[in-house]
Amino acid sequence: MAQTTSATDGNPAATHASCKTSLAVGRCHEALPICQAGLRETERRLGLEYEDVASWLLLVSRALQELGQYAQAEPISQRWS
């Protein structure tokens, strides 16, 4: 099994790519906590109003939707729209 990049490994681009890949192959349970951690870290580093934050919000919302957690995904998707 491939090792997953953690959100704290110091490489945000690799973490973002890992989340996108996990979502693309249907590993939403694996992707969600990584995406959430990436979002928190990006918000901490850059603030709330930044393009990179919107990208993480999209990933978190997509993971939640894929897991059928629509009520949790809706407010997150509204933040980036």
Secondary structure by P-SEA (a helix, b strand, c coil): cbbbbccccccaaaaaaaaaaaaaacccccaaaaaaaaaaaaaaacccccaaaaaaaaaaaaaaaaacaaaaaaaaaaaac
